[in-house]
Amino acid sequence: MKKILSMVAVLILAGTVFARENITIVGSSTVYPFTTVVAEKHGKNGFKTPIVESTGTGGGMKLFCAGLGHKHPDFTNASRAIKKSEIELCKSNGVNGIIEVIVGNDGIVFAQKAGLKKWNLTKKQLFLAMAEHGPKPTHWNQIDSSLPNQKIAIMAPPPTSGTRDAWNSLVMKSGCKEMGLYKKLGKKKCYSFREDGHVEEAGENDTLIVKRLDKDENLFGIFGFSFLDQNRDLIQPVTIENVEISLETIQSYEYPISRPLYFYAKKEHFDIIPGMREFMAEYTSEASMGEWGYLADQGLVPLAPQKLASVRSTVKNLKTLN
């Protein structure tokens, strides 16, 4: 019975061969600029240029896992690893061949307007500034007397963002544990942002965050390293626990808020959507993801050579998670 259903699924998918010639990609706003550059390169190699949408990691996973066929995306970008619940959602909708590709590394920036006196903050201080279940200080000097008497105002990523997930696991969890609150509050409460106006969910458009930071000296924003790298004339990073964010400190994970970035592909679509193999080959090529590749020019921190070799092996063999 399973074999018959599988054959039916293949026949249904085969009927979509001529329904769509463009690769479609959704997902993370952080990975979006890198994928867009690769998509443009792919379009110049004789294929239709892929359509790339910035939906946020969580939103992208929902779209990606909704099913097979031309109505559903082929790839999704992600600024954190796929969750077990998302794998189960994919499986429930027939998406069984999930290929995970680590694109490179990224550091999450806590940024302010360029040209101001630079700050140095700890994860504990960031937790205290942002936590719903905490003292809720109104000014930074209420957290630490060495900090300026400045109103706390932070633009944070929304719940659908992989950057939000990474920030929670790398900053909020750490700060909550340092305060001795994690066992008492639990993960959900430790990850909750305050809702009294001092922390604002800013949406998935990181470019708008940069523009707002440039106009407000009291405001801070949270986003991926590439947006800092491309806007250093407008914004500057806060030092985190005495470590400056840089390509080197991200790759070594010395920078305390470093993380890998991903994209995911549907193996079932490779034989029905033109150019998927070639797109993945371009994305993971030395010219793209290598130490001197064009994605490094966009702010992506390259993988170590051994890790990059492993990623290329996954792509070459279309190795799936399940």
ZIWO-V545901 format. One record per backbone hydrogen bond with DSSP energy under -1.0 kcal/mol. CO is the residue of the C=O (numbers start at 1). NH is the residue of the N-H. E is the energy in kcal/mol with one decimal. If there is no record, write none. Layout:
BEGIN
co->(CO | CO)
nh->(NH | NH)
e->(E | E)
END
This chain:
BEGIN
co->(1 | 2 | 3 | 4 | 5 | 6 | 7 | 8 | 9 | 10 | 11 | 13 | 14 | 16 | 23 | 24 | 24 | 25 | 26 | 27 | 27 | 28 | 31 | 32 | 33 | 34 | 35 | 36 | 37 | 38 | 39 | 40 | 42 | 42 | 51 | 56 | 57 | 58 | 59 | 60 | 61 | 69 | 74 | 75 | 76 | 77 | 78 | 83 | 84 | 85 | 86 | 87 | 88 | 90 | 90 | 91 | 94 | 96 | 97 | 98 | 99 | 101 | 104 | 105 | 106 | 109 | 110 | 111 | 112 | 119 | 121 | 122 | 123 | 124 | 125 | 126 | 127 | 130 | 138 | 139 | 140 | 140 | 144 | 148 | 150 | 153 | 154 | 155 | 156 | 158 | 160 | 161 | 162 | 163 | 164 | 165 | 166 | 167 | 167 | 168 | 171 | 172 | 173 | 174 | 175 | 176 | 177 | 181 | 182 | 186 | 187 | 192 | 198 | 200 | 204 | 205 | 206 | 207 | 208 | 209 | 210 | 220 | 221 | 223 | 224 | 225 | 226 | 228 | 231 | 231 | 234 | 236 | 239 | 240 | 243 | 246 | 247 | 248 | 249 | 257 | 259 | 261 | 262 | 263 | 264 | 265 | 266 | 267 | 269 | 269 | 273 | 275 | 276 | 277 | 278 | 279 | 280 | 282 | 285 | 287 | 288 | 290 | 295 | 296 | 301 | 304 | 305 | 306 | 307 | 308 | 309 | 310 | 311 | 312 | 313 | 314)
nh->(5 | 6 | 7 | 8 | 9 | 10 | 11 | 12 | 13 | 14 | 15 | 16 | 17 | 19 | 51 | 74 | 75 | 53 | 77 | 55 | 56 | 32 | 35 | 36 | 37 | 38 | 39 | 40 | 41 | 42 | 43 | 44 | 45 | 47 | 25 | 60 | 61 | 62 | 63 | 64 | 65 | 72 | 266 | 26 | 264 | 28 | 262 | 87 | 88 | 89 | 90 | 91 | 92 | 93 | 95 | 94 | 96 | 98 | 267 | 321 | 265 | 263 | 261 | 301 | 259 | 223 | 238 | 221 | 236 | 239 | 241 | 126 | 127 | 128 | 129 | 130 | 131 | 194 | 152 | 142 | 143 | 144 | 147 | 150 | 140 | 220 | 200 | 222 | 202 | 161 | 58 | 165 | 166 | 167 | 168 | 169 | 170 | 171 | 172 | 173 | 175 | 176 | 177 | 178 | 179 | 181 | 180 | 185 | 186 | 190 | 191 | 132 | 154 | 156 | 206 | 209 | 210 | 211 | 212 | 213 | 214 | 155 | 111 | 109 | 227 | 229 | 230 | 231 | 234 | 235 | 114 | 112 | 121 | 243 | 240 | 250 | 251 | 252 | 255 | 108 | 106 | 103 | 78 | 101 | 76 | 99 | 269 | 270 | 272 | 273 | 276 | 279 | 280 | 281 | 282 | 283 | 284 | 285 | 289 | 294 | 295 | 293 | 300 | 299 | 105 | 308 | 309 | 310 | 311 | 312 | 313 | 314 | 315 | 316 | 317 | 319)
e->(-2.4 | -2.4 | -2.2 | -2.3 | -2.4 | -2.1 | -2.3 | -2.5 | -2.5 | -2.7 | -1.3 | -2.0 | -1.5 | -1.2 | -2.9 | -2.0 | -1.7 | -2.8 | -3.2 | -1.7 | -2.2 | -1.2 | -2.3 | -2.5 | -1.4 | -1.9 | -2.7 | -2.0 | -1.9 | -2.7 | -2.2 | -1.2 | -1.2 | -1.1 | -2.9 | -2.5 | -2.3 | -1.8 | -1.9 | -3.0 | -2.6 | -1.9 | -1.6 | -1.7 | -2.5 | -1.4 | -3.0 | -2.0 | -2.2 | -1.8 | -2.6 | -2.5 | -2.3 | -1.1 | -2.8 | -1.8 | -1.2 | -1.2 | -3.4 | -2.8 | -2.0 | -2.1 | -2.7 | -1.8 | -2.9 | -1.5 | -2.7 | -1.9 | -2.8 | -2.4 | -3.0 | -2.1 | -2.5 | -2.3 | -1.8 | -1.5 | -2.5 | -2.6 | -2.6 | -1.4 | -1.6 | -1.5 | -2.2 | -2.1 | -2.4 | -1.9 | -3.1 | -1.2 | -3.0 | -1.9 | -3.5 | -1.6 | -2.6 | -2.7 | -2.6 | -2.2 | -2.5 | -2.8 | -1.5 | -2.7 | -3.0 | -2.5 | -2.1 | -2.2 | -1.7 | -2.6 | -1.3 | -3.2 | -2.5 | -2.1 | -1.9 | -2.3 | -2.3 | -3.3 | -1.2 | -1.1 | -2.1 | -1.9 | -2.0 | -2.4 | -1.9 | -3.0 | -2.8 | -3.4 | -1.0 | -2.8 | -1.8 | -1.3 | -2.0 | -2.3 | -2.7 | -2.5 | -2.6 | -1.5 | -1.9 | -1.8 | -2.2 | -1.9 | -2.6 | -3.0 | -3.1 | -2.1 | -2.6 | -2.5 | -2.0 | -2.6 | -1.3 | -1.4 | -1.4 | -2.2 | -1.2 | -2.5 | -2.3 | -2.3 | -2.3 | -2.5 | -2.0 | -1.1 | -2.5 | -2.7 | -1.7 | -2.0 | -2.2 | -1.3 | -3.2 | -2.5 | -2.1 | -1.6 | -2.1 | -2.3 | -1.7 | -1.9 | -2.1 | -2.7 | -2.1 | -2.1)
END
